[in-house]
Amino acid sequence: METLITILVGVLVTVAVYLLLSRNLIRVILGTAILSHAVHLLLMTMGGLKKGSVPLLGENAESYTDALPQALILTAIVISFAVTAFLLVLAYRTFKETGSDDLDALRGVKDE
């Protein structure tokens, strides 16, 4: 199962890099969002599947699972959603001010 998810992460990273290299501002923002989700999925996969009971004091269990990786990934997902929302608002304001979402046109340089 980990192999399949690792292949999925590779596909997501490939799509994200393709979107990041485009000239459209919205595609760049979507590329960053997909890349962040690919990294979250990779971190969850590398954490592995652990079986056991909840880590409570006084329990008589043989093995415990650690909830820290899931908590950290959940925090990272919330932060990436906030950054994506901020970038979308920034792109909207840029389009309203300049009338274009082409990154080459926003640079102001015709040819180098």
C-alpha positions as CSV (number, residue, x, y, z in Angstrom):
1,M,0.0,0.0,0.0
2,E,2.8,2.4,0.8
3,T,4.3,1.8,-2.7
4,L,1.0,2.8,-4.3
5,I,0.7,6.0,-2.3
6,T,4.4,6.8,-3.0
7,I,3.6,6.5,-6.7
8,L,0.6,8.8,-6.2
9,V,2.8,11.3,-4.5
10,G,5.2,11.2,-7.4
11,V,2.4,11.9,-9.8
12,L,1.1,14.8,-7.7
13,V,4.6,16.3,-7.5
14,T,4.9,16.0,-11.3
15,V,1.6,17.7,-11.9
16,A,2.5,20.4,-9.4
17,V,5.9,21.1,-11.0
18,Y,4.2,21.3,-14.4
19,L,1.7,23.9,-13.0
20,L,4.4,25.9,-11.3
21,L,6.3,26.3,-14.5
22,S,3.4,27.8,-16.4
23,R,2.9,31.5,-17.1
24,N,-0.6,31.7,-15.7
25,L,-0.8,33.0,-12.1
26,I,-3.8,30.8,-11.1
27,R,-2.0,27.7,-12.4
28,V,1.0,28.6,-10.2
29,I,-1.2,28.9,-7.2
30,L,-2.9,25.6,-7.9
31,G,0.6,24.0,-8.3
32,T,1.7,25.2,-4.9
33,A,-1.5,23.8,-3.4
34,I,-1.1,20.4,-5.1
35,L,2.6,20.3,-4.0
36,S,1.7,21.0,-0.4
37,H,-0.9,18.2,-0.4
38,A,1.6,15.9,-2.0
39,V,4.1,16.6,0.8
40,H,1.4,16.0,3.4
41,L,0.5,12.7,1.8
42,L,4.2,11.7,1.7
43,L,4.7,12.6,5.4
44,M,1.7,10.5,6.3
45,T,3.0,7.6,4.3
46,M,6.4,7.8,5.8
47,G,4.9,7.7,9.3
48,G,3.5,4.3,8.5
49,L,0.5,2.4,9.7
50,K,0.9,1.5,13.4
51,K,-1.6,-0.7,15.3
52,G,-2.2,-0.3,18.9
53,S,-4.3,1.4,21.5
54,V,-4.5,5.1,22.4
55,P,-1.7,6.4,24.6
56,L,-3.5,6.7,27.9
57,L,-1.9,6.4,31.3
58,G,-3.1,3.4,33.3
59,E,-4.1,1.3,30.3
60,N,-2.7,-2.2,30.2
61,A,-1.9,-2.3,26.4
62,E,1.1,-3.9,24.8
63,S,1.7,-1.2,22.2
64,Y,0.6,2.4,21.8
65,T,0.2,4.6,18.7
66,D,1.7,8.0,18.5
67,A,-0.8,10.7,17.5
68,L,1.8,13.4,17.0
69,P,2.4,12.9,13.2
70,Q,-1.3,13.1,12.5
71,A,-1.7,16.3,14.6
72,L,1.3,17.9,12.9
73,I,0.0,17.0,9.4
74,L,-3.5,18.4,10.3
75,T,-1.9,21.6,11.4
76,A,0.2,21.8,8.2
77,I,-3.0,21.2,6.1
78,V,-4.8,24.1,7.8
79,I,-1.8,26.4,7.2
80,S,-1.5,25.4,3.6
81,F,-5.3,26.2,3.1
82,A,-4.7,29.6,4.7
83,V,-1.7,30.3,2.4
84,T,-3.7,29.2,-0.6
85,A,-6.6,31.5,0.3
86,F,-4.1,34.4,0.7
87,L,-2.5,33.7,-2.6
88,L,-5.9,33.5,-4.4
89,V,-6.9,36.9,-2.9
90,L,-3.6,38.3,-3.9
91,A,-4.0,37.0,-7.5
92,Y,-7.5,38.5,-7.6
93,R,-6.3,41.9,-6.5
94,T,-3.4,41.7,-9.0
95,F,-5.9,40.9,-11.8
96,K,-8.2,43.7,-10.8
97,E,-5.3,46.2,-10.7
98,T,-3.4,45.1,-13.9
99,G,-6.0,43.3,-15.9
100,S,-3.7,40.4,-16.6
101,D,-2.7,37.1,-14.9
102,D,0.2,36.4,-17.3
103,L,3.4,36.4,-15.3
104,D,5.5,37.6,-18.2
105,A,3.2,40.6,-18.6
106,L,3.3,41.3,-14.9
107,R,7.1,41.4,-14.9
108,G,7.1,44.4,-17.3
109,V,9.9,43.2,-19.4
110,K,9.1,42.3,-23.0
111,D,12.2,40.4,-24.0
112,E,15.5,39.7,-22.3
